[in-house]
């Protein structure tokens, strides 16, 4: 599977190890930076990865920053992206199963690499459940279009 991975300076070492792990798992990994530990701006990397995933240039993406918060905010502003900030196996599974997220965001300063590897494996292996969740994902997709808004209270 083709995956994109990116980080700012805060997750550089974490990204290097995660990319090597994903390659060892048989994935094609597109490294979108950062390529060193020099201070950098997370929105630039979130945008590059988000655009790659949204355009179909990668099946999934993994973003990494210190807390994961900045990358999550930035990635979710890219039309067509559903990024899930994951802190454990439960959030990794639910991000895919209920939200059809295709970008996983990891906080390098809060998680050990060992559990993060398990989380990425679970995220990639978990299918979207569809069903009652499809209506909600459709509403998220509608938010990508300027002026499109779901009807208040219609999310039953």
N, C-alpha and C positions, 0 to 999 in steps of 0.2 A: 504494500500500500504506500502511496506517496503522501508524506507528511511534511508540513512546514513547521519550523521551530524558530523562535526568536526570543530575545531577552534584552534588557538594558544592562548596564554595567553591574547592577546588584545581583544578577543571576548568571553572570558569565560562566563561572566554574560549574555551577549546577547544570547549565545548558550543555556545556561540553560533555559532561558525563551522561546526561540524558540522551543526547544525540547519539553518542557511541552505543548506548544500551539499545536504542531503537533500531539502529543499523544492525546490531548483533541479532535482534529479533527478526530481521529480514525486511525491514521497511526501507524505502528510499526516503532519505531525509534531506530536505532542502533547508539549509541554514541561512536565515535572513539577518543574522547579526544578533547582538553586537559581536564584534570580532576581537575585542580586547576589554580590559577592565577600566578604560578611560570613561569618565562621566559622560553619560548619554541620555537622551530623552525618550522615555518609554512610548509616547504617542507615535513617534516615527516608526518604531518597530511593530507596534500593534496595528498601525495602518497598513504597513507593507504585508504583514501576514494576513490580516483580515481581507485585504483585496485579493490576495492569492487564493485564499480558501473560497471566498464568495464567487470568484470567477471560475472556479473549478480547477485551478492550477494545482491544488492539493486537496486530498480528500478530507483531511483534518489538520488542525493546527494545535501547537502547544506553545503558549506564551508563559514567560517567567519574569517575575520582578520580585523585589523584596517582600512586599505584602500581598501582591496580586491585585490590589485594589485599582491602582492606576491603569494597569494593562486591561483589566476588565472594563473599566469605564471607556477607555479609548477604543478597544476592539468592538464594543457594542454600539459605537457610533458609526461604524462602517456598515453601510446598507448591505443586507444579506447575511450578516454575521450574528450568530447566537453563541456568545462566549460564556462559559460557566466557570466561576471562581470556585475551585475545589479544595477542600481542607481535609478530606478523609474519603474512605471507600464509598460511604453512603452518598456524598455529594457528587462523586465521580459517576456513580451509577445513575443517580437521578437526573443529572445534567443531560445524559443521553436518553434515558428511558422516558422521561416526562417532558423534556424541553427540546429534544432533538438538537442539542448543542453540537457544534462541529469544531469548536475551539475550546480547549481546556486551558485554564489559567492556574498556574501554580505559584504559591508564595515561597520563594527560596529561603527566606529567613525564618519561616515558621515550620517547615516540614523537612524531615530527613529524606535523603535521596532514596533510601530503600523503600519506604512507604509510597513515595512519589512514583517510583517505577511500577509498583502494584496498581496504583491508581490509574496511571496511563494505560496499562494493559486492560484494566476493567473498562475504562472509558471507551477504548477502541473496540472492545468485544461486545459492548452492550448495544442492542438494537433499540431504536425508537419504538415505543409501544403503540403509537398511533391511538386509535379509538378516541376516547374522551379527550385525550391530550391534543389531538390533531386540531380541534377547533381553537384551542389556545395558541398553538404554534402558528396557525393561520392568522390570528390576531396580532401576534408578534411580527409576522411578515408584513402585514398591512401597515404597521408603524414605520416601516422602511420607506413608504411612499409619502412624500410631502403632502400634508393635508388629510391623509387617510387616518381615520380614528375609529377604533372599535366602539360600538354603542355602549354607553355606561350601563353597568349591571347586566350585560348580556352574557357574561362568562359563567353563568349558572354553576 
